[in-house]
Amino acid sequence: MDTHATYKNLVQAGLTDRQSEAIVDGLRGSRDTLVTNEKLDSVRNFLLAEIAAEIAALETRLLRWIIGSGVAITAAIIGGYFV
């Protein structure tokens, strides 16, 4: 944003120098807090990576639980034949 051009436009529209400076300063400060598409993409990519990592960890835990249950059931069945 060209703050000097904005200032000049405000003065030409009839605002005083102080009013124009105050508005331009406010715009300059608010520009730093605006969310851009790049910032949104960065946050989205970070969150997607976090979600993917969490899903992978849950898949591993689930697979261990399933294998452990299968081994326990198999052992119980085999043990039942020898009792």
Secondary structure as UniProt FT lines:
FT   HELIX           3..12
FT   TURN            13..14
FT   HELIX           17..31
FT   TURN            32..33
FT   HELIX           37..81
//
